[in-house]
Every structure is written in structure tokens, then in C-alpha cells.
């Protein structure tokens, strides 16, 4: 299980297809990953649950495709 403290601001988020999803802006108080609004098509903050993270190295790797992740973000 991935912990929130493994994820740092400015890390790239990628889907399990290797495609770019966004850049981490931070972790919100509910433990969700906040995506930088400067890296989203509508220029709004979006959020992904920590449960969508498969693993973290120099990037945040999700357990779903980039398309699915962007369809599910809130």
C-alpha cells in the first residue's frame, strides 16, 4: 500500500499505460492527490484517490489507464 508521504509536489502522475495524467500539486486533507490546475485541460484542480496509486518511484504510477484516471477524477 502506498502512503501519502511517498508522494511529493511536482511529481509526474502516469497511468498504467505510461501516459501522462498530471503533476502533483499536493495531498489534500482527505488524503487525495491534488493535480496541478496548470496541467489540466480545464485549468481546474482535480483529485485522485490514493487507492488509485499502484507504486511510486520518481513518478506516481496509477493502477488504471490515463484515460480512465482522467474520466474518474473529481
N, C-alpha and C positions, 0 to 999 in steps of 0.2 A: 504494500500500500504506500502510495506517495504521500508525503507530508507537505503541508503548505510552506514550511520553512525551506524546502528544497527549491522552491520557485522564486526567482528574483525578477525584479523590474528590468525591463528591456530584453528579456529572453524571447527568442522566437518560438511561436507555437506552430506545430505542424501536425497534419493529420497522419493516419497510418499509411496513407498513400504518398507521404513525403512532401505534400503540397502545403504551402504557406497558409496559415489561418489568421495569424495576427501577431502582435507584440504585447507582452505582458506589461500592464500599467500598474499592477499590484494585486494584492489579495484583499477582497472586501471583508467586512466584519463577519459575514455569514460563511466565510471560507471559500468563496467562489473566486475564480480567476477573472480579474477585470482586464479587458482588452483595450489597448490604447485607441481612443477615438480617432486619432490621426491616421490609424491603419485600418479603418473600416470604411466600406463604400458610402455609408450614410453619415459618417463623421460623428457617430454617437458611441458612447461606451456600451459594450456588450459584455456578457458574463457567461462563463462556462463552469459547471460544477467540477470540483476537484476529482470526483469519481470518473470523469472522462479522461483523466491522465493515465496513460499506460506506464510511462517511465520518464525520468528527467536525466539528461546529461548536459551538454551545452545548450540544448533546446528542450522544450516541453513537447513530448510526443503523446498524441492522443490515441485513444483506443477506437477511433472511428475515422472515416474519411474526412477530408477538409470540407467537402460539400455538405456532408451530414452535420458536421460540427457547426458550420455557419447557419444551416437551416434550423438548428436547435438552440442556438444561443439566444439569450433573452436580453 
